[in-house]
Amino acid sequence: MNDLQEKDRFDVCLANPPFGGKERKEVQQNFPIKTGETAFLFLQHFIKRLKAGGRAGIVIKNTFLSNSDNASVSLRKLLLESCDLHTVLDLPGGTFTGAGVKTVVLFFEKGKPTKKTWFYQLNLDRNLGKTNPLNEKDLAEFVKLQKKKKDSDNSWSVKSTDVDQASFDLSVKNPNSDEEVVLREPEVILDEIQTLDEEAAGILETIRGLV
């Protein structure tokens, strides 16, 4: 990180860093914000590698927006103060198979502080998965509204002055949603568990055949 020169920087960074990895103490020493979370180290790396005015679109787990540990708070502070975090796309569960957590996409430009962030919550009427992935049609409204960052039932803006200056909490809280959470029927949950069990059994058989 400290050895990066201007010739090593880029205009655009699009990335989906690995989640959940744990890095050793000696690796963490290369970063200004010490954390074992691989994705958070990658985010620092991406910011550092961008040129002034460089743009980024980074997939990261949604807990990054609200975690209260020192590293998460410091990293959000760094992002808001050194970059213009202009857009946050909140993705539904299942967008990335095997991620184990919900994800968001951070869109930012390096070189000027954030004044306002536009949030878009992608709500779909189906469950996503390996055989039913996210598609361009799903993102059509997001792409249309993002151009002028318009408010809608699924989108809203938050001024940086309204963000808590101690926690820098950026949790996705749709102010336009007053609907109660609809719980799934037990039969649906059991069917999903059975499907996952069958998939796991198939994987184990494959592994057993290789041993």
C-alpha positions, 0 to 999 in steps of 0.5 A: 500500500505505502509503495503505490505510485501514481503510475499504479493507480486506475481510473475505474475499479469494479470488484467483488472482493471475497467475504469472510476471510481472515488475514494474519496480523502481519498482513494487516500491518500493510493497511492504515485501518487494521482488520482481519476482514479480507473484504475491508482490507480490499476496500482500503486497497481499492480506494488507494489504487484509484486516481483522483476523480477515479470511480468505483463500484464495489460489492460488499456485505451489507453489515459493513454499513452498520457494524459498530467495531472500530475498523468498520467505523473508521473505514466508513469515515474514510470512505465518506471523507475521502470519496463521494459515496453517491450511490448504494444499491441494496441487493436481495438475499441470494444474489450471490450464491454461497455468500451467506449474507446480503450484499450491497454495491457501493458506487463512489468517486475518489477525491471529494467528500460525500455530501449526499448518498442515494440509496436504492433497495432492490425488491423482487417478487421472487427468490434468487438462486443459482437457477434464477439469477439476477438479470438486467430487467431486474435492474432496469428501474435502478438504472433509470432512477440512478441517472438523476437519483430520483426518490421513489418507493424503493429509493431515497437520499441521505445527506452526510450531515444527517449521518451520525458523526460518531458511528457513521452508520449507513444502514439501509432504512427505507423511509418509504416502506411502512409495510409489515414484514411478511413471514413465509409459510412453514411449508415454503421454509421446509421445502427450501430446507429439503432442497438445500439438503438434497444439494448438499447430499449431491455434493457429498456424493461427488466428493466421496467419489473423488476420495 
